[in-house]
Amino acid sequence: MVSVHGSGVGASSALSLGSSRSAASSSSSDGASLSGVSPASSSGAGFVGVGVVTGSGSVSWGFGVVYEYAEDMLFQKFYPHFFSVGSVANVEGSHFALSLLRQKIDIATVGFVSSAVYRHEVGCSIGQGLSDSGTFVSFPGSLSPLVCLSVASVEDIAPLAVSEAGGTAITIHGRFSGSVEEATCAFGAVSAISAVVVHAGSVIECIAPALALGQAMVRTSANSIDYSSQRIVMSVVAPAGVAGVYPDYGTTVGGRGALVYGNGVGLEANLAARGLDIVLFGNEAGMVVSTDSAGWLRPDLLAAMPDASFSMVPMVRSPGFVLVSLVEDSRKERALFLYRAVPVGTGVQPSLGSARGGLRVALSGQNLWLDGPNWVCAFDDVATPVHLVSSTLALCEVPAGATGSASVSIAEAGAGKPMPHRTNASFVYMRDAVIIDVTPSYGPESGGTVVGVSGSTFADAIHHACSFGAVGHIAAARQADSVIECASPAHSDGYTDVRAQNTHIVAPSGAGPTFEFRVDPTPHAVIPEIVNEGAGMREVLLVGTSFAFPLEVAVGQGTAGVLAVVPERAPFLGDEATVRLPVGTVGFAPIHVRTRDKVLVPPHGSLLQVAVVSPPRIDAVQPAIMGARSGGVVTLLGAEIMDHVSRYCYVGARRGMLVRRSSTVATCEAPAAAEIGDYDAEMSVGTEAAPEGTSAPVHYHIEPELWFVKPNHGAAAGGTLVFVAGSDFKEGSSCKFGSVVVAGAAVPASSRAQCASPAGAPAQTVWVSIGSNGHDYYTDASHAGAFVYVPNPEVASIDEPVGAAGGAPLVVRGSNIFHTEHVRVRVGLVDLTVATAGDGFVKLLTPPPRFPGFVPVEVTVDQGNFTSQGVQYLYTDAPIVHMFQPERGPALGGTNMMVYGEGFALGGSASCQLGSRATSAVFWSTIVMTCVDVPSAPALGEVEVVVSTGGDHMASVPNTNVQWEYLAEITLNSMRPSVGPETGGVIVNLYGQNFGEPAFGLMCRFKTVYVAGFLATGSSDESSHATCVSPSMGEGDVEVAASNNLKDFSSDSNPTFSVK
């Protein structure tokens, strides 16, 4: 509806907004207003002029009056959907006209905050007919339906205190209309906390946010905007957390108390306000209790830890570790608690005992924790100390109790009664046994006396036992209701009280009669232990202790007569008793000492016995010859040489040590004899100090003496013939090198012997000894018989291995060769004394040869063992020279001369001797060799030539028909012509000196081409003029040289020939 105001506008019947017109009518009595519905814009949104249509149809436009066509308003969203009386809601959309300040839409007054937000003040209430479930109100456009609710209210919350860290679930009780899908909570200044409906219309739950310490108001809202005016104050406290639990273990059945401590865990007001009345053991809840009424823990623990609470430990299914925490535990603080299997008692041993208690029993079971709590044994409700041996065994001390059965279990000690665990074990309390008398009342300290114990209450028990002083639990047999019998134990001498036991019930000490233990007569040894068969009655000495009693001694099946008893006669052993005993057949006769019909044995349970043996027999002695000055060891051969023979042997009246080897062999260390002669060798039996049995003779003689040996060294390979000097050597003697015996010594006289050394280790020193009986050997006390093994010598090479005649120097080299008076060299079959010997070499002169050929050369350092390396020396004929090539050469030397002949040796050094001067040579075969670099000559002329191919003693015999001539060196002064064609053929004349004689031969050399030359015949001086024909050569200049021995050419100032 549009109203136009102006003078006379009311007379018009239409108005014009821009180009659009609509019917209008006067809206005031004075005709100054015209009202009508605005027409649709023909040009869209925007400003247009405003006018009225006159009667003529024209438009009278207002000056400066405009009308704005705005975009149509579009409603997109209305929020909140839930509201209550007086709520302000918002409508979101577009094209809200800001110029429209107020507009009534349905039942509400609206205001435009912006072109996109349309604020609507809702005026619904319960009194306007809206129910608690809400009434839907329609708005223009596509707006969603609204729900009008009553205002939410808060009546109660739980818990009333929360941790400042937040995270606690708060349950809120009150009135909440509708489905409260958009319900939220506010904690102080923190609002819009989403809520979860617990019970429609009455209970919601919100998670408390992090808050500052102090107090916070708790409110609720159904639309996150309008919050309840009712509010409840909630305390914000520090977060609680579990630091530990004591004890930190328990059984899977739970039911006991534990002390949970940490931060904010104590039973102060905030704990109850925060609803911390349970403690989580894993996923199981334990109730917090105000006091340890069962007395599980010490009262002082809670007093010492005010920030702690008692909690009941809940039951779990299986053993293992769990986390202990509070329900709210926002800091995630935890403690570990170990659930263990329940200890179970299965049996008690012994299961019966005195009602007085005091017995120690073994409680068997399962799951007995060695590191458990303060364990006790519970006999019904009576606790006693316990010692845990293992997880299946505990030792308990039985308390006093009433006659009858009591359950026995492993239990935890507390402030009140013990808390037992499951058990199937029980213990029976019984009456004490009463003892009246014992018969007999004494016995030996070794025990074994059957003692009758009379008394009463024996019939109450199934099993019986006796105790003698501290020795208890001796099994007894019940003979009647008032009599039991038991054997006395081993016990020290003296009186002790006797007690009876019904099963394991021990009568109080001193309540019965006493029993006397008396010292046993104890034999320790018999002397001698071995006697010969057939000796008849034999007196022996019995040594022991406590022989003061009348003794009865039995030997085997017979009885020996005790002749005398002497107390404390034998030092360190005690008493002596002289016993006359019968000697029976071969074997062992045990000796027993009896007292009160009881056989007593020596300590350690071994019986004394006398061995009756056959006397030993000696058939032969080896060796049968012995040195009188020193004695020696002999072997006794015979029979019945058993273990019982003594450690002594006898040769004549002299005693030596005996070692038994077998029943037929023994060795005897025969002593020295004052005189030579024959003596009997015997042995004794047992501890007898005199010989018994048969004997065999031993001959004592004067033993040999050794003065020295020569040589005193030899090869390690052995075989050195050693000369031994001394006295009293006998035929059949043998030598011994160290411990090695060499039989078959040659004894040409009583003062000389010769032995071949055995093999030994290099550098080893042994002593040579000599003996005549194959057992006893003698050496020199001053070590004159020392013999040193040296490494075996070896020949490696010969300096000049070839020679034509004897007397040539021979140097043999090798290893382990050294100077000694016994060194020798064998050349072929000839043994030679060396001229010089040193470290690794010998020098000598070769012997004359028997015939040409190779002979071995070997060395010995001990005059007996020669080497065997096979190094050879060659005897050969002297070489013979037939000719030289060339036969002459310059006096300056340097010519290599080929020598032809025979008998040139292929070994050793080679040399040439030209007159008085020598040079080296190389041989190519037995007929050809080369003298290298012929030496210069002091003068021109012929000299003799001697060649050596095997050393100085393989020289050729001088041959006067074959001599070397030293010539003057040829020189060239000029040449004509000096030019020639490439085809050659030009006769060239050479002029110079020392061209030689026609018989020498002449050769020309054009660079590298050799041609024959000729002395110019008819010349006034043929030795200074020669000719030669130029060869075919390529173009260029070439040097021309000449030679007067066909080998050595002129070298200084040679002319040049040009080839064109």
FENUR-V362861 format. One record per run of one state. SS is the DSSP state (A for helix, B for strand, O for the rest). FROM is the first residue (numbers start at 0). LEN is the number of residues. If there is no record, write none. Layout:
BEGIN
ss=[SS,SS]
from=[FROM,FROM]
len=[LEN,LEN]
END
This chain:
BEGIN
ss=[O,B,O,A,O,B,O,B,O,B,O,B,O,B,O,B,O,B,O,B,O,B,O,B,O,B,O,A,O,B,O,B,O,B,O,B,O,B,O,B,O,B,O,B,O,B,O,B,O,B,O,B,O,B,O,A,O,B,O,B,O,A,O,B,O,B,O,B,O,B,O,B,O,B,O,B,O,B,O,B,O,B,O,B,O,B,O,B,O,B,O,B,O,B,O,B,O,A,O,B,O,B,O,B,O,B,O,B,O,B,O,B,O,B,O,B,O,B,O,B,O,B,O,B,O,B,O,A,O,B,O,B,O,B,O,B,O,B,O,B,O,B,O,B,O,B,O,B,O,B,O,B,O,B,O,B,O,B,O,B,O,B,O,B,O,B,O,B,O,B,O,B,O,B,O,B,O,B,O,B,O,B,O,B,O,B,O,B,O,B,O,B,O,B,O,B,O,B,O,B,O,B,O,B,O,B,O,B,O,A,O,B,O,B,O,A,B,O,B,O,B,O,B,O]
from=[0,1,5,8,11,13,17,19,26,32,36,45,53,58,69,73,79,81,83,87,94,102,105,107,112,116,121,125,128,146,148,152,158,160,163,168,175,183,187,189,199,202,207,213,221,226,227,231,237,240,246,248,251,256,263,268,273,277,281,283,289,298,304,307,312,319,326,334,340,343,349,351,354,359,366,374,379,381,384,385,390,392,397,403,412,418,420,422,423,424,430,433,439,441,444,449,456,457,460,463,468,470,480,482,487,493,502,504,506,513,518,521,527,529,532,536,545,551,555,557,570,573,582,586,595,597,600,602,605,607,613,616,622,624,627,631,639,644,651,653,660,664,670,676,685,691,701,704,710,712,715,720,727,733,737,739,742,745,749,751,756,764,771,777,778,785,790,793,798,801,803,808,815,823,827,829,833,835,838,840,845,852,860,871,875,879,885,887,890,896,902,910,914,916,923,927,931,940,948,954,955,962,967,970,976,978,980,986,993,997,1000,1001,1006,1008,1015,1021,1024,1029,1035,1043,1048,1049,1055,1059]
len=[1,4,3,3,2,4,2,7,6,4,9,8,5,11,4,6,2,2,4,7,8,3,2,5,4,5,4,3,18,2,4,6,2,3,5,7,8,4,2,10,3,5,6,8,5,1,4,6,3,6,2,3,5,7,5,5,4,4,2,6,9,6,3,5,7,7,8,6,3,6,2,3,5,7,8,5,2,3,1,5,2,5,6,9,6,2,2,1,1,6,3,6,2,3,5,7,1,3,3,5,2,10,2,5,6,9,2,2,7,5,3,6,2,3,4,9,6,4,2,13,3,9,4,9,2,3,2,3,2,6,3,6,2,3,4,8,5,7,2,7,4,6,6,9,6,10,3,6,2,3,5,7,6,4,2,3,3,4,2,5,8,7,6,1,7,5,3,5,3,2,5,7,8,4,2,4,2,3,2,5,7,8,11,4,4,6,2,3,6,6,8,4,2,7,4,4,9,8,6,1,7,5,3,6,2,2,6,7,4,3,1,5,2,7,6,3,5,6,8,5,1,6,4,1]
END
